[in-house]
Amino acid sequence: MLLRAVAIHGSITAAARALAYSHSAISQQLALLERETGAVLLEKVGRTSRLTPVGLELVHNTEAVLAAMERAESELAAAQEQPRGIVTVAVFTSIGRIVLPAALQTLAQTHPGLDVRLRRSDPEHAVPQLVARQVDAVVTDTFPGTRLLPAGGIHAAAIGRDPMRGYLPEGMADRPFERVPWVMEPPQAASTQWALRVCRESGFEPRIAHESSDMLFHLRMVEAGLAAAFLPDLVVREAGSALVPNPLLPSNLRRDILMVTRLGAETHPALNAVRDAIASALKEHVSVID
């Protein structure tokens, strides 16, 4: 499991931080694992370490075993009359604020045996938490051309599609796009990587003047005439904003809303109930994928 944590988080240091272990404790355990298997599992690359092909194969085999265990648990749970138990769901801010309260209300009525607990988490942190069994499911967004990490050990189901539109502040519509200040999420965010690609494909390099993970802040900056932004319909509708998209920016943009579970757990009745309730609540705000 420690080797898998290194694969998930990218380094021994990051794995130690995520698991609340010391760097030396993980290093010692991995050294012991290498002695027991008689194989080199990690190799030095600069100041960090990465898994060797043998190490990657061992992680792959571990994931297959864990997926089988998840499927067995799902089959046992399916034998119960009603879904029950604790389900911890990591969610990103806007859907957690807008959609999840309605979903929890529905679940309280239809499945009183379920105890659903929410955790606010950004996608880049939530998916590793899922694989590490710190949460049971993740509701997240993804953008065309980006992918969730890690690539293995998870199952993602699309439950909705939220249009994204480009907005310019009033009074700046006549400026070239590259001369307008933009607000985006931090550079490592998938939405920012996606937005940069959209801008470049439209023929300009945006001047990012402001950074924030709060999309409602993005909207308020546009309304205040201070910055341009790409905004999801979900946030614009929640705010009751009168902003009008700029017609010169691409109009066929979107983000997908996903529910992500561990591989093998996608048929668990409790998780299915949660997914259905969220999809139903989401239908009131965005177009839902059949």
Secondary structure, 3 states (H helix, E strand, C coil): CHHHHHHHHCCHHHHHHHHCCCHHHHHHHHHHHHHHHCCCCEEEECCEEEECHHHHHHHHHHHHHHHHHHHHHHHHHHCCCCCCEEEEEEECHHHHHHCHHHHHHHHHHHCCCEEEEEEECCHHHHHHHHHCCCCCEEEEEECCCCCCCCCCCEEEEEEEEEEEEEECCCCCCCCCHHHCEEEECCCCCHHHHHHHHHHHHCCCCCEEEEECCCHHHHHHHHHCCCCEEEEEHHHHHHHCCCCCCCCCCCCCEEEEEEEEEECCCCCCHHHHHHHHHHHHHHCCCCECCC
